[in-house]
C-alpha cells in the first residue's frame, strides 16, 4: 500500500487531505492517506477575534477531523523530525510517547507560530491570537479585569484594568480590538459603568492601518477605529511589558493588565530541523509545491515559501486565502505524482480581503471592488459563512450573527483557558528575534 502522510491540520493540510482522498477514491487506488496533527480539528482562524469578543462560540470555528475527512487516517501527535532520505518521520502523541511512521509521499503543512521578539516581559505577560486557548483567555481575562475594576478603590489601578493594548494593526489585530471594544460596550451596559472609561490602544510600526487593503480602505478602517474610541499609534511598538504596564518604543508608559501581541507569524519549528534552504524562515519550494531535491516531498501554506507567479521574485503571503488554494493544488500535484492526473504550478488570482470592524462596520475589496460600511459587512459575513468547510458550523456561526443582532452579548468568564494554556507555547523552540 502506498502511504501519503500530511503533516498539520490547518487550512492547507485539511484541504489537501480532503481533496486528495476525493480524487483517489474515484480511482479505486490502494493509497492510504494519513494526517498527523497535535489537535483533532481544523481551526477557522479568521473568526478567532469573534471568539475573543464573545460573539462566536469556540466550537463553531473548530472543524472536527473525525467525520469530516472520511477515508483519511487521523493521528493525534506532534511531528518532531522528518528524515527525507529514509522516508520516515517521528512524532510524539499527547501522552509523550514517541512513534515512527514511514511514508511514500510527504506533505509538509505544519503552519506557523506567533513571531516573537526579545522584548522584556513579552512572552510572560502578553498573549497572542493563534489558538482557541489564546482567544478564550483574552475574553475571560478582559471580562475579569472589568469586573475587578469595579472593586478597586484606587482610580489609577481601575483605569489600568480597563485599558487594553493590542500590538499589530493588520487585519487580525484590528478585528481583535474592535471585537473587544464591542464586548466592553456590552459589559458597560450590563454592569453599569461608563463605556468611555474603557481604553483601547492599537500599536504598529507601519505607517498605515491594514496596508493589505490599500490606502483608501485603510483610511476608512482608521476612521471606524477613531469613531469607536480606539487610540491608534503608528510607528510605535513595545519596549517592555510588565504585569501592570507597558513601555512603548518612545519611552511612554501605559498602565494596562491586558496586552495582545498580533504582529505576524513565522514557520513552525519543524521547518528548522530539516536543514533545507529557507526564505524568510519558510521552506523553499518550487511553483509545483515540491521541495527541490526531494521529489516525494511537498510543502505549502504558512511554512513554505511558495513563489508568487503573478509577482515574479516574491513569495505568497501567509493568508488563509492562499492556504486553502495551495491545499487544493497540493492534492492535485500529489495525485499526479502517484500517476493520477497532471501536475500544475500554483498560480492564484487575488480575490481580495474582508475585514470585520465590529457592529455594522467592515471594509472589503472583493475582486478589487472597494466597499465599506453595511455593504462590506454583508460581504464579510457572507464570505465567512461560505468559507467555513462544514455545514453545521456555518449554521452555528449564522445563528451567532443573528443572535448578536437581537440580544446583548453574554458576559461570562468561563475559565476554560488558564494563563499557562494561553502562553506562546506554540513558539517553543524558536529563538527570540532581535527587534530592528
C-alpha positions as CSV (number, residue, x, y, z in Angstrom):
1,X,0.0,0.0,0.0
2,X,1.3,3.5,-0.9
3,X,1.4,5.9,2.1
4,X,0.8,9.6,1.8
5,X,1.4,11.5,5.1
6,X,0.1,15.0,5.6
7,X,1.6,17.0,8.5
8,X,-0.7,19.5,10.0
9,X,-4.5,20.1,10.1
10,X,-4.6,23.8,9.2
11,X,-6.3,25.2,6.1
12,X,-3.6,23.7,3.8
13,X,-3.3,20.3,5.3
14,X,-7.0,19.9,5.8
15,X,-7.9,20.9,2.3
16,X,-5.1,18.8,0.8
17,X,-6.2,15.6,2.7
18,X,-9.9,16.2,1.8
19,X,-9.3,16.8,-1.9
20,X,-6.7,14.1,-2.3
21,X,-9.0,11.5,-0.7
22,X,-11.8,12.6,-3.1
23,X,-9.5,12.3,-6.1
24,X,-8.1,8.9,-5.2
25,X,-11.4,7.4,-4.2
26,X,-12.7,7.8,-7.7
27,X,-9.6,5.9,-9.0
28,X,-10.2,3.0,-6.5
29,X,-6.5,3.1,-5.6
30,X,-4.5,1.3,-2.9
31,X,-3.3,4.5,-1.2
32,X,-3.5,5.3,2.5
33,X,-3.8,9.0,3.4
34,X,-2.7,9.8,6.9
35,X,-3.0,13.2,8.5
36,X,-0.9,14.0,11.7
37,X,-1.8,16.9,13.9
38,X,-1.4,17.9,17.6
39,X,-5.1,18.8,17.6
40,X,-8.1,16.9,16.3
41,X,-9.7,19.8,14.4
42,X,-9.1,22.4,11.7
43,X,-9.3,25.8,13.2
44,X,-11.1,28.5,11.2
45,X,-8.7,31.2,12.4
46,X,-10.3,34.3,10.7
47,X,-13.0,34.1,13.3
48,X,-10.8,34.0,16.4
49,X,-11.3,37.7,17.0
50,X,-15.0,36.9,17.2
51,X,-14.3,34.2,19.8
52,X,-12.2,36.7,21.8
53,X,-15.0,39.2,21.6
54,X,-17.7,36.8,22.9
55,X,-19.6,36.9,19.6
56,X,-18.9,33.3,18.4
57,X,-18.5,30.1,20.4
58,X,-15.1,28.4,20.1
59,X,-16.8,25.2,19.0
60,X,-18.3,26.9,15.9
61,X,-14.8,27.7,14.5
62,X,-13.5,24.2,15.1
63,X,-14.0,21.7,12.2
64,X,-13.6,18.2,13.6
65,X,-11.3,15.9,11.6
66,X,-13.3,12.8,12.6
67,X,-16.4,12.5,10.4
68,X,-15.2,15.3,8.1
69,X,-12.2,13.7,6.5
70,X,-13.8,10.4,5.6
71,X,-11.3,7.8,4.5
72,X,-8.4,9.6,5.9
73,X,-6.5,8.1,8.8
74,X,-6.0,10.8,11.5
75,X,-3.2,10.6,14.1
76,X,-3.1,12.9,17.1
77,X,0.5,13.9,17.6
78,X,3.2,16.5,17.1
79,X,5.8,15.7,14.3
80,X,9.3,16.4,15.7
81,X,11.5,15.0,13.0
82,X,11.4,14.1,9.3
83,X,14.1,12.0,7.6
84,X,13.6,12.8,3.9
85,X,16.2,10.2,2.8
86,X,14.9,7.3,4.8
87,X,11.2,8.3,4.2
88,X,10.3,8.3,7.9
89,X,9.1,10.8,10.4
90,X,9.0,10.8,14.2
91,X,6.1,12.2,16.2
92,X,5.0,12.5,19.9
93,X,1.5,11.6,21.0
94,X,-0.5,13.5,23.7
95,X,0.9,11.2,26.4
96,X,4.5,12.0,25.4
97,X,5.2,8.7,23.7
98,X,7.3,8.7,20.6
99,X,6.5,6.9,17.4
100,X,7.9,6.5,13.9
101,X,5.9,6.4,10.6
102,X,7.1,5.5,7.1
103,X,5.8,7.4,4.0
104,X,6.0,7.3,0.3
105,X,4.8,10.9,-0.2
106,X,5.2,13.5,2.5
107,X,3.2,16.7,2.6
108,X,4.6,19.4,5.0
109,X,1.9,21.8,6.1
110,X,2.8,22.4,9.8
111,X,1.6,26.0,9.6
112,X,3.1,28.9,11.6
113,X,3.5,30.2,15.1
114,X,3.5,33.7,16.6
115,X,6.6,35.7,15.7
116,X,8.2,36.8,19.0
117,X,11.0,39.3,19.8
118,X,13.3,39.6,22.8
119,X,11.1,42.3,24.4
120,X,11.4,42.0,28.2
121,X,8.2,40.5,29.6
122,X,6.6,39.9,26.2
123,X,6.3,36.1,26.4
124,X,5.3,36.3,30.1
125,X,2.6,38.9,30.2
126,X,1.3,39.3,26.6
127,X,-1.0,36.9,24.7
128,X,-1.4,36.0,21.1
129,X,-4.3,35.1,18.9
130,X,-3.3,31.9,17.1
131,X,-5.3,29.3,19.1
132,X,-8.6,28.8,20.8
133,X,-6.9,28.9,24.2
134,X,-5.5,32.3,23.5
135,X,-8.8,33.7,22.2
136,X,-10.7,32.3,25.2
137,X,-8.1,33.5,27.6
138,X,-8.3,37.1,26.2
139,X,-12.1,37.1,26.5
140,X,-12.1,35.7,30.1
141,X,-9.2,37.8,31.3
142,X,-10.6,41.0,29.9
143,X,-14.0,40.4,31.4
144,X,-12.4,39.6,34.8
145,X,-10.4,42.8,34.6
146,X,-13.6,44.8,34.0
147,X,-15.2,43.1,37.0
148,X,-12.2,43.8,39.2
149,X,-12.0,47.4,38.2
150,X,-15.4,47.9,39.8
151,X,-13.9,46.8,43.2
152,X,-10.7,48.9,43.1
153,X,-10.7,51.9,45.4
154,X,-7.6,53.3,43.6
155,X,-8.8,55.0,40.4
156,X,-5.4,54.6,38.7
157,X,-5.5,50.8,39.2
158,X,-9.0,50.6,38.0
159,X,-8.1,52.6,34.9
160,X,-5.2,50.2,34.2
161,X,-7.6,47.2,34.4
162,X,-9.9,48.9,31.9
163,X,-7.0,49.5,29.4
164,X,-6.2,47.1,26.5
165,X,-3.1,47.3,24.4
166,X,-3.1,45.5,21.1
167,X,0.1,45.3,19.0
168,X,-0.4,44.8,15.3
169,X,-2.7,46.9,13.1
170,X,-3.0,44.3,10.4
171,X,-6.5,42.8,9.9
172,X,-6.2,40.3,12.8
173,X,-5.2,42.9,15.3
174,X,-7.7,45.4,14.0
175,X,-10.5,42.9,14.1
176,X,-9.5,41.9,17.6
177,X,-9.5,45.4,19.0
178,X,-13.0,46.2,17.6
179,X,-14.4,43.0,18.9
180,X,-13.0,43.7,22.4
181,X,-14.5,47.2,22.1
182,X,-17.9,45.7,21.3
183,X,-17.5,43.3,24.3
184,X,-16.6,46.3,26.6
185,X,-19.6,48.3,25.4
186,X,-21.9,45.3,26.2
187,X,-20.2,44.9,29.6
188,X,-20.7,48.7,30.3
189,X,-24.4,48.4,29.7
190,X,-24.9,45.3,31.7
191,X,-22.5,46.1,34.6
192,X,-23.4,49.8,34.8
193,X,-20.2,51.7,34.1
194,X,-19.2,54.3,31.6
195,X,-18.1,52.6,28.3
196,X,-15.7,55.6,27.7
197,X,-13.8,54.5,30.8
198,X,-12.5,51.5,28.8
199,X,-9.5,52.5,26.8
200,X,-8.1,50.7,23.8
201,X,-4.6,51.4,22.3
202,X,-3.6,49.9,18.9
203,X,0.1,50.0,18.0
204,X,2.0,49.2,14.9
205,X,5.4,50.1,13.4
206,X,3.7,50.6,10.0
207,X,2.6,53.9,8.7
208,X,-1.0,52.8,7.9
209,X,-3.7,50.7,9.4
210,X,-4.1,47.4,7.4
211,X,-1.8,48.1,4.5
212,X,-3.1,44.9,2.9
213,X,-6.4,46.5,1.9
214,X,-4.9,49.6,0.3
215,X,-4.8,53.3,1.3
216,X,-8.5,54.1,0.7
217,X,-9.9,51.2,2.8
218,X,-7.1,51.6,5.4
219,X,-8.2,55.2,5.9
220,X,-11.8,54.1,6.2
221,X,-10.8,51.5,8.8
222,X,-8.9,54.0,10.8
223,X,-12.0,56.3,10.8
224,X,-14.1,53.5,12.2
225,X,-11.4,52.9,14.9
226,X,-11.5,56.6,15.8
227,X,-15.3,56.6,16.0
228,X,-15.1,53.6,18.3
229,X,-12.7,55.4,20.6
230,X,-9.6,53.3,19.7
231,X,-6.3,55.2,20.2
232,X,-4.2,54.3,17.1
233,X,-0.5,54.9,17.4
234,X,1.6,54.1,14.3
235,X,5.3,54.0,14.1
236,X,5.4,52.5,17.7
237,X,5.8,49.1,19.3
238,X,6.5,47.7,22.7
239,X,9.8,48.2,24.5
240,X,8.9,46.4,27.8
241,X,5.9,44.5,29.2
242,X,5.2,44.2,32.9
243,X,2.3,42.8,34.8
244,X,0.6,46.2,35.2
245,X,2.0,48.4,32.5
246,X,3.9,48.5,29.2
247,X,6.6,50.9,28.0
248,X,6.5,51.9,24.3
249,X,9.4,52.4,21.9
250,X,9.1,56.2,22.5
251,X,9.6,55.5,26.3
252,X,6.0,56.5,27.1
253,X,4.2,54.3,29.7
254,X,0.6,52.9,29.5
255,X,-0.9,51.2,32.6
256,X,-2.6,48.0,31.5
257,X,-3.3,44.4,32.5
258,X,-4.3,43.2,29.0
259,X,-1.7,43.0,26.2
260,X,-2.4,41.2,22.9
261,X,0.5,40.6,20.5
262,X,-0.8,40.1,17.0
263,X,2.1,41.2,14.8
264,X,2.9,38.3,12.4
265,X,4.0,34.7,12.2
266,X,6.9,32.5,11.4
267,X,7.1,28.9,10.2
268,X,6.6,26.1,12.6
269,X,9.7,24.8,14.4
270,X,9.7,21.6,12.3
271,X,11.0,23.5,9.3
272,X,14.2,24.5,11.1
273,X,15.0,20.8,11.8
274,X,15.0,19.8,8.1
275,X,18.3,21.5,7.3
276,X,16.9,22.7,3.9
277,X,17.0,26.1,2.3
278,X,14.5,28.6,3.6
279,X,13.3,32.1,2.6
280,X,12.1,34.4,5.4
281,X,12.1,31.4,7.6
282,X,9.8,29.4,5.3
283,X,10.8,26.2,3.4
284,X,11.7,26.9,-0.2
285,X,9.6,25.0,-2.7
286,X,9.1,25.1,-6.4
287,X,6.0,26.5,-8.2
288,X,4.7,22.9,-8.3
289,X,5.0,22.8,-4.4
290,X,7.7,20.2,-4.5
291,X,10.7,20.5,-2.3
292,X,13.8,20.9,-4.5
293,X,15.9,17.7,-4.5
294,X,13.2,15.7,-2.8
295,X,10.6,14.8,-5.5
296,X,8.5,12.8,-3.0
297,X,8.2,15.7,-0.6
298,X,5.7,18.6,-1.0
299,X,5.1,21.7,1.2
300,X,2.8,24.7,1.2
301,X,0.9,27.1,3.4
302,X,2.4,29.4,6.1
303,X,5.5,27.1,6.5
304,X,6.5,27.2,2.8
305,X,8.0,30.0,0.6
306,X,5.7,29.4,-2.4
307,X,6.7,31.5,-5.4
308,X,4.1,34.1,-6.4
309,X,4.0,33.7,-10.2
310,X,1.8,36.8,-10.5
311,X,4.6,38.9,-9.0
312,X,7.9,37.3,-10.0
313,X,10.6,37.4,-7.4
314,X,8.2,37.3,-4.4
315,X,6.5,34.6,-2.3
316,X,2.9,34.3,-1.4
317,X,1.9,35.9,1.9
318,X,0.7,33.6,4.8
319,X,-3.0,34.2,4.4
320,X,-6.0,31.8,4.7
321,X,-6.9,32.5,1.1
322,X,-3.5,31.2,-0.2
323,X,-3.5,28.3,2.3
324,X,-6.8,26.9,1.1
325,X,-5.9,27.3,-2.6
326,X,-2.5,25.7,-2.0
327,X,-4.2,22.8,-0.3
328,X,-6.2,22.2,-3.4
329,X,-3.0,22.5,-5.6
330,X,-1.2,20.0,-3.3
331,X,-4.0,17.4,-3.7
332,X,-3.8,17.7,-7.5
333,X,0.0,17.5,-7.7
334,X,0.4,14.7,-5.1
335,X,-2.2,12.7,-7.0
336,X,-0.2,13.4,-10.2
337,X,3.0,12.1,-8.6
338,X,1.1,8.9,-8.0
339,X,0.1,8.6,-11.6
340,X,-3.4,10.2,-11.5
341,X,-3.8,13.4,-13.4
342,X,-1.3,16.0,-14.3
343,X,0.7,18.4,-12.1
344,X,0.3,22.2,-12.4
345,X,2.2,25.1,-11.0
346,X,0.4,27.1,-8.3
347,X,-0.9,30.3,-9.6
348,X,-3.6,32.4,-7.9
349,X,-5.9,35.3,-8.6
350,X,-6.3,37.8,-5.8
351,X,-9.9,37.6,-4.6
352,X,-9.5,40.5,-2.2
353,X,-9.8,40.7,1.6
354,X,-12.6,41.2,4.1
355,X,-12.2,42.8,7.5
356,X,-14.9,42.9,10.2
357,X,-14.9,46.1,12.2
358,X,-17.5,45.3,14.8
359,X,-21.2,46.2,14.9
360,X,-22.5,47.4,11.5
361,X,-18.9,48.2,10.2
362,X,-16.5,46.4,7.8
363,X,-14.2,47.0,4.9
364,X,-13.7,44.7,2.0
365,X,-12.2,44.6,-1.5
366,X,-13.8,41.6,-3.2
367,X,-12.5,41.2,-6.8
368,X,-10.7,44.6,-6.2
369,X,-14.1,46.4,-5.7
370,X,-13.6,48.5,-2.6
371,X,-16.6,48.7,-0.3
372,X,-17.1,49.8,3.3
373,X,-19.9,50.1,5.9
374,X,-23.0,47.9,5.8
375,X,-22.4,46.5,2.2
376,X,-18.9,45.4,3.3
377,X,-20.4,43.9,6.5
378,X,-22.8,41.8,4.4
379,X,-19.9,40.7,2.1
380,X,-17.6,39.9,5.1
381,X,-20.1,37.7,6.9
382,X,-21.3,36.0,3.7
383,X,-17.7,35.2,2.8
384,X,-17.0,33.6,6.2
385,X,-20.2,31.5,6.0
386,X,-19.2,30.4,2.6
387,X,-15.6,29.6,3.5
388,X,-16.3,27.5,6.6
389,X,-15.9,24.0,5.4
390,X,-18.7,22.3,7.3
391,X,-22.5,22.9,7.1
392,X,-23.3,22.6,10.8
393,X,-20.5,25.1,11.6
394,X,-21.9,27.5,9.1
395,X,-25.3,27.2,10.6
396,X,-24.0,27.8,14.1
397,X,-22.0,30.9,13.1
398,X,-25.0,32.3,11.2
399,X,-27.1,31.8,14.3
400,X,-24.4,33.6,16.4
401,X,-24.5,36.5,14.0
402,X,-28.3,36.7,14.2
403,X,-28.3,36.4,18.0
404,X,-25.9,39.3,18.2
405,X,-28.3,41.4,16.3
406,X,-31.2,40.7,18.6
407,X,-29.7,40.1,22.1
408,X,-26.9,41.6,24.1
409,X,-23.7,39.6,24.3
410,X,-23.3,37.1,27.1
411,X,-20.8,38.2,29.7
412,X,-19.4,35.0,31.2
413,X,-15.8,34.4,32.2
414,X,-15.8,30.6,31.9
415,X,-12.2,30.0,32.9
416,X,-11.7,27.5,30.1
417,X,-8.2,28.6,29.4
418,X,-5.6,29.3,32.0
419,X,-2.6,31.6,31.8
420,X,-0.4,28.6,31.1
421,X,-2.8,27.3,28.4
422,X,-2.6,30.7,26.6
423,X,1.1,31.3,26.7
424,X,3.0,31.4,23.4
425,X,3.5,27.7,23.8
426,X,3.4,27.1,20.1
427,X,6.5,29.2,19.8
428,X,8.6,26.9,21.9
429,X,11.9,26.0,20.3
430,X,12.0,29.2,18.2
431,X,14.9,31.6,19.1
432,X,13.8,35.0,20.2
433,X,14.3,37.5,17.4
434,X,16.1,40.8,17.8
435,X,13.8,43.8,17.1
436,X,15.1,46.2,14.4
